[in-house]
Amino acid sequence: MGGMKIERLDPLQLDDVTAERCAAINNASVKASGIDLPPTTGAGFAGQAKYTHDDRPLDAFWLARDDDRDVVAHASLDLPVWDNTHMGLVFCSVHPDHEHQGIGTQLLQAQVAAVQEAGRSMLLTFAFRDTPTVGLLTEHGFEVAQGTAQRRLRPQELDYDKIRSYADEAATYADDYELVRLDGPAPEEWLPTLVEVFEAISDAPLDDIDLTPDAFPVERLRKFERAMAARRQHLYRLLARHRHTGAWAGHTILCVDGHRPGVAIQEDTTVIGAHRGHRLGMLLKATMLLWMRELHPELETIDTWNAESNDHMIAVNDKLGCFVNATGVVLQRHLDQAA
């Protein structure tokens, strides 16, 4: 280890040069694992550190520097505030040239200490399957709680006549619903009525993950919108509304990345339980793709993640043209388990 030093940094003090280095570490790690992902940018990395989904900085951020003071690894901690306050979300990335030197272990020890100091009892993270990260975490008491898969669409290669036919067919089962486009923040008066739509994501499979249902009060919805704007993630939402009652029935969210031209991320797609059975999931997702073809014909990739047990959403995604680009796992460690 020589003069390897772990230092804690205020995420708000993350400068451009350091952010670029952290992004380069992520990109090198992904490349070494043989995974095809659009490269992370320094500005994008800094945005995620300074503006979590709750429009606040990460709770803790660490850098590992070698003898020459070069950054060779980084780690982070995010402590949920609205729900699941028993856990901390942790991430760590070590440059491939510096693996197997105990750096990841040191960073993990710092994360564990910070989680314990915050009075929490569980660590949760996500990792690509069959990578050194998974090996390190399982050696230190983490257990795999869910299998996941990243699915990808290539919008410029899609058969849009077929996608339109899927939307038209789904619409025949959804006569009682209308679709509403939302480009950017929601009107203030909508927010209280959108809470139930966002909270419907809690119906997604958790498998063995030790989590409680997500809570989305109005304040959290607005903070999410502000955070995405600060991170230059342009929000597009398509909502299904019941014609007779005016109640929201479901939505799908897509973020177009302002830092990486041609890249978009599929966020939540949910349908409230009382409105299921009308093929709203297919209607929403197919219509979103048609809308994005109009607004963003330059898009090259749209990536999304699904639990491997989420058969219904996987069926919709695959029918639309998704393919599995990478596989991953959700790992958790209860702090009464092995160190």
C-alpha positions as CSV (number, residue, x, y, z in Angstrom):
1,M,0.0,0.0,0.0
2,G,3.0,2.4,0.4
3,G,1.7,5.9,0.9
4,M,-1.9,5.2,-0.1
5,K,-4.1,7.7,1.7
6,I,-7.9,7.8,2.1
7,E,-9.4,11.2,2.5
8,R,-12.9,12.4,3.0
9,L,-14.1,15.2,0.8
10,D,-17.1,17.4,1.0
11,P,-19.0,16.6,-2.3
12,L,-19.8,20.3,-2.8
13,Q,-16.0,20.9,-2.9
14,L,-15.5,18.4,-5.8
15,D,-13.6,20.3,-8.4
16,D,-13.6,19.7,-12.2
17,V,-10.2,18.0,-12.4
18,T,-11.0,15.5,-9.6
19,A,-14.5,14.9,-11.0
20,E,-12.9,14.1,-14.4
21,R,-10.5,11.7,-12.8
22,C,-13.3,9.9,-10.9
23,A,-15.3,9.6,-14.1
24,A,-12.2,8.1,-15.8
25,I,-11.9,5.6,-13.0
26,N,-15.5,4.5,-13.6
27,N,-15.0,4.3,-17.3
28,A,-11.8,2.2,-17.0
29,S,-13.5,-0.2,-14.6
30,V,-16.4,-0.7,-16.9
31,K,-14.2,-1.2,-19.9
32,A,-12.1,-3.8,-18.0
33,S,-15.2,-5.7,-17.2
34,G,-16.1,-5.8,-20.9
35,I,-19.4,-3.9,-20.4
36,D,-20.6,-1.5,-23.1
37,L,-21.8,1.8,-21.5
38,P,-21.7,5.4,-22.7
39,P,-18.7,6.9,-20.9
40,T,-19.3,8.9,-17.8
41,T,-18.3,12.6,-18.0
42,G,-16.7,14.6,-15.2
43,A,-19.6,17.0,-15.2
44,G,-22.1,14.2,-15.0
45,F,-20.2,12.6,-12.1
46,A,-20.0,15.9,-10.2
47,G,-23.7,16.4,-10.8
48,Q,-24.6,13.1,-9.2
49,A,-22.3,13.8,-6.2
50,K,-23.7,17.3,-5.6
51,Y,-27.4,16.6,-6.5
52,T,-28.7,13.3,-5.4
53,H,-32.3,12.5,-6.4
54,D,-33.3,14.5,-3.3
55,D,-31.5,17.7,-4.5
56,R,-28.8,17.4,-1.8
57,P,-25.2,16.3,-1.9
58,L,-24.0,12.8,-1.0
59,D,-23.7,12.3,2.7
60,A,-20.1,11.2,2.4
61,F,-17.5,11.0,-0.3
62,W,-13.9,9.6,-0.2
63,L,-10.9,9.6,-2.4
64,A,-7.9,7.2,-2.4
65,R,-4.6,8.7,-3.5
66,D,-1.4,7.0,-4.3
67,D,2.2,8.0,-3.5
68,D,2.1,10.6,-6.2
69,R,-1.2,12.1,-4.9
70,D,-3.1,10.8,-7.9
71,V,-6.7,9.7,-7.3
72,V,-7.0,5.9,-7.9
73,A,-10.3,5.2,-6.3
74,H,-13.4,6.8,-4.9
75,A,-16.4,5.8,-2.7
76,S,-19.7,7.4,-1.6
77,L,-22.5,7.1,0.9
78,D,-26.1,8.3,0.4
79,L,-28.4,8.1,3.5
80,P,-32.1,8.0,2.5
81,V,-34.3,10.6,4.3
82,W,-37.8,9.8,3.2
83,D,-38.0,6.0,3.8
84,N,-35.7,3.1,4.6
85,T,-33.8,5.1,7.2
86,H,-32.2,1.9,8.4
87,M,-29.8,1.7,5.5
88,G,-27.1,3.5,3.6
89,L,-26.5,3.3,-0.2
90,V,-22.8,2.8,-0.9
91,F,-20.7,2.7,-4.0
92,C,-17.0,2.3,-4.7
93,S,-14.8,2.2,-7.8
94,V,-11.1,1.3,-7.9
95,H,-9.1,1.8,-11.1
96,P,-8.2,-1.6,-12.6
97,D,-4.5,-0.8,-12.4
98,H,-4.8,-0.5,-8.6
99,E,-7.0,-3.5,-7.7
100,H,-6.0,-6.2,-5.3
101,Q,-4.1,-3.7,-3.1
102,G,-6.6,-3.4,-0.3
103,I,-7.9,0.0,-1.4
104,G,-11.5,-1.2,-1.8
105,T,-11.3,-2.8,1.7
106,Q,-10.1,0.5,3.2
107,L,-12.9,2.5,1.5
108,L,-15.5,0.0,2.6
109,Q,-14.3,0.3,6.2
110,A,-14.8,4.0,6.0
111,Q,-18.3,3.5,4.6
112,V,-19.2,1.1,7.4
113,A,-18.0,3.4,10.0
114,A,-20.0,6.3,8.6
115,V,-23.2,4.2,8.3
116,Q,-22.8,3.1,11.9
117,E,-22.1,6.7,13.1
118,A,-25.4,7.6,11.4
119,G,-27.2,5.0,13.4
120,R,-28.0,2.7,10.5
121,S,-27.8,-1.0,10.3
122,M,-27.6,-2.0,6.7
123,L,-25.5,-1.2,3.6
124,L,-27.0,-1.6,0.1
125,T,-25.3,-1.4,-3.3
126,F,-25.6,-2.4,-6.9
127,A,-22.8,-4.0,-9.1
128,F,-22.3,-5.6,-12.4
129,R,-22.3,-9.4,-12.1
130,D,-19.1,-11.3,-12.1
131,T,-16.8,-8.3,-11.4
132,P,-14.1,-7.8,-8.8
133,T,-16.5,-5.5,-6.9
134,V,-18.9,-8.4,-6.3
135,G,-16.0,-10.6,-5.1
136,L,-14.8,-8.0,-2.7
137,L,-18.2,-7.3,-1.3
138,T,-19.1,-10.9,-0.8
139,E,-15.8,-11.5,1.0
140,H,-16.9,-8.7,3.4
141,G,-20.3,-10.0,4.4
142,F,-22.5,-8.8,1.6
143,E,-25.2,-11.1,0.2
144,V,-26.8,-11.1,-3.2
145,A,-30.5,-10.0,-2.7
146,Q,-31.6,-9.6,-6.3
147,G,-30.5,-10.3,-9.8
148,T,-30.9,-7.5,-12.3
149,A,-30.4,-6.9,-16.0
150,Q,-29.7,-3.7,-17.9
151,R,-31.8,-3.6,-21.1
152,R,-31.0,-1.3,-24.0
153,L,-33.0,0.1,-26.9
154,R,-31.3,1.6,-30.0
155,P,-33.9,4.1,-31.1
156,Q,-32.4,4.6,-34.6
157,E,-32.7,0.9,-35.3
158,L,-36.3,0.4,-34.1
159,D,-39.3,-0.5,-36.3
160,Y,-41.5,2.4,-35.5
161,D,-44.4,1.1,-37.6
162,K,-44.4,-1.9,-35.3
163,I,-44.2,0.3,-32.2
164,R,-47.1,2.4,-33.4
165,S,-49.1,-0.8,-33.9
166,Y,-48.3,-1.8,-30.3
167,A,-49.5,1.5,-29.1
168,D,-52.7,1.4,-31.2
169,E,-53.5,-2.2,-30.0
170,A,-52.9,-1.2,-26.3
171,A,-55.2,1.8,-26.8
172,T,-58.1,-0.4,-27.7
173,Y,-57.9,-1.8,-24.1
174,A,-57.6,1.7,-22.6
175,D,-60.6,3.6,-24.0
176,D,-61.3,5.0,-20.5
177,Y,-57.8,6.7,-20.4
178,E,-56.1,9.6,-22.0
179,L,-52.3,10.2,-22.2
180,V,-50.9,13.5,-21.1
181,R,-47.4,14.7,-22.1
182,L,-45.3,16.5,-19.5
183,D,-42.0,18.2,-20.6
184,G,-40.1,19.4,-17.6
185,P,-41.5,20.2,-14.1
186,A,-45.1,19.3,-13.2
187,P,-47.5,22.2,-12.5
188,E,-47.7,22.9,-8.8
189,E,-51.3,21.9,-8.6
190,W,-50.5,18.5,-10.0
191,L,-48.0,17.5,-7.3
192,P,-50.4,16.2,-4.6
193,T,-52.2,14.0,-7.2
194,L,-48.9,12.6,-8.5
195,V,-47.9,11.1,-5.1
196,E,-49.8,7.9,-5.6
197,V,-48.4,7.3,-9.1
198,F,-44.8,7.6,-7.9
199,E,-45.5,5.4,-4.9
200,A,-46.8,2.6,-7.1
201,I,-43.2,1.7,-7.9
202,S,-43.2,0.0,-4.5
203,D,-45.1,-2.9,-6.2
204,A,-42.0,-3.8,-8.2
205,P,-40.3,-7.0,-7.1
206,L,-37.8,-6.7,-4.3
207,D,-37.0,-10.4,-4.0
208,D,-34.7,-10.6,-0.9
209,I,-33.9,-6.9,-0.6
210,D,-34.6,-5.6,3.0
211,L,-36.5,-2.5,2.0
212,T,-39.8,-0.9,3.0
213,P,-42.1,0.8,0.5
214,D,-40.9,4.1,-0.9
215,A,-42.6,7.3,0.2
216,F,-43.0,10.3,-2.2
217,P,-44.4,13.3,-0.5
218,V,-44.9,16.4,-2.5
219,E,-41.6,18.0,-1.3
220,R,-39.7,14.9,-2.5
221,L,-41.3,15.1,-6.0
222,R,-40.2,18.7,-6.4
223,K,-36.7,18.0,-5.1
224,F,-36.4,15.2,-7.7
225,E,-37.3,17.6,-10.5
226,R,-34.8,20.2,-9.3
227,A,-32.1,17.6,-8.9
228,M,-32.6,16.3,-12.5
229,A,-32.5,19.9,-13.8
230,A,-29.2,20.6,-11.9
231,R,-27.7,17.4,-13.3
232,R,-28.9,18.4,-16.9
233,Q,-31.1,15.4,-17.1
234,H,-34.1,16.6,-19.1
235,L,-37.3,15.0,-17.7
236,Y,-40.0,13.8,-20.1
237,R,-43.1,12.2,-18.6
238,L,-46.1,10.6,-20.2
239,L,-49.0,10.1,-17.8
240,A,-52.2,8.1,-18.2
241,R,-55.3,9.8,-16.8
242,H,-58.8,8.2,-16.2
243,R,-61.2,10.1,-18.4
244,H,-64.2,10.0,-16.1
245,T,-62.6,10.6,-12.7
246,G,-59.5,12.6,-13.7
247,A,-57.3,10.3,-11.6
248,W,-53.8,9.6,-12.6
249,A,-53.4,5.9,-13.5
250,G,-49.7,5.6,-14.3
251,H,-46.7,7.2,-15.9
252,T,-43.4,6.5,-17.6
253,I,-40.3,8.8,-17.1
254,L,-37.4,9.2,-19.5
255,C,-34.3,11.4,-18.9
256,V,-32.3,12.8,-21.9
257,D,-28.7,13.3,-20.8
258,G,-27.5,16.8,-21.5
259,H,-23.9,15.8,-20.8
260,R,-23.8,12.9,-23.2
261,P,-25.4,13.6,-26.6
262,G,-27.5,10.6,-27.8
263,V,-27.9,9.1,-24.4
264,A,-31.2,8.7,-22.5
265,I,-32.1,6.7,-19.3
266,Q,-35.5,5.1,-18.8
267,E,-36.6,5.8,-15.2
268,D,-39.8,4.5,-13.6
269,T,-42.7,3.1,-15.4
270,T,-45.6,2.4,-13.1
271,V,-49.4,1.7,-13.2
272,I,-51.5,2.0,-10.1
273,G,-53.0,-1.3,-9.0
274,A,-56.6,-0.3,-9.5
275,H,-55.9,0.6,-13.1
276,R,-54.0,-2.4,-14.2
277,G,-55.4,-4.8,-16.9
278,H,-55.7,-2.1,-19.6
279,R,-52.3,-2.5,-21.1
280,L,-51.3,0.9,-19.9
281,G,-47.7,-0.1,-19.5
282,M,-47.3,-0.9,-23.2
283,L,-49.4,2.1,-24.2
284,L,-47.2,4.5,-22.1
285,K,-43.8,3.1,-23.2
286,A,-44.6,2.7,-26.9
287,T,-46.1,6.2,-27.0
288,M,-43.0,7.6,-25.2
289,L,-40.8,6.1,-27.9
290,L,-42.9,7.7,-30.7
291,W,-42.7,11.1,-28.8
292,M,-38.9,10.9,-28.4
293,R,-38.6,10.1,-32.1
294,E,-40.2,13.5,-32.8
295,L,-38.2,15.4,-30.2
296,H,-34.9,13.6,-30.1
297,P,-34.1,11.7,-33.3
298,E,-30.4,11.9,-32.4
299,L,-30.9,9.4,-29.5
300,E,-28.6,6.4,-29.9
301,T,-29.3,4.5,-26.7
302,I,-32.0,4.2,-24.1
303,D,-31.0,2.1,-21.1
304,T,-33.1,0.7,-18.3
305,W,-32.8,-1.7,-15.4
306,N,-35.2,-4.5,-14.4
307,A,-35.2,-7.0,-11.6
308,E,-34.9,-10.4,-13.3
309,S,-38.1,-11.4,-11.5
310,N,-40.1,-8.6,-13.0
311,D,-41.6,-10.7,-15.8
312,H,-44.3,-8.3,-16.8
313,M,-42.1,-5.3,-17.5
314,I,-39.4,-7.4,-19.1
315,A,-42.1,-8.8,-21.5
316,V,-43.1,-5.2,-22.5
317,N,-39.5,-4.0,-22.9
318,D,-38.4,-7.0,-25.0
319,K,-41.4,-6.6,-27.3
320,L,-40.5,-3.0,-27.9
321,G,-37.0,-4.1,-29.0
322,C,-34.9,-4.2,-25.8
323,F,-31.9,-6.5,-25.5
324,V,-29.9,-7.4,-22.5
325,N,-26.7,-5.3,-22.5
326,A,-25.4,-6.2,-19.0
327,T,-26.4,-8.1,-15.9
328,G,-26.0,-7.1,-12.3
329,V,-26.9,-7.8,-8.7
330,V,-28.2,-5.9,-5.7
331,L,-26.1,-6.7,-2.6
332,Q,-26.8,-5.9,1.0
333,R,-25.0,-6.4,4.3
334,H,-26.6,-6.2,7.7
335,L,-24.0,-4.8,10.1
336,D,-24.4,-7.7,12.6
337,Q,-22.9,-9.9,9.9
338,A,-19.3,-10.8,9.2
339,A,-16.8,-7.9,8.9
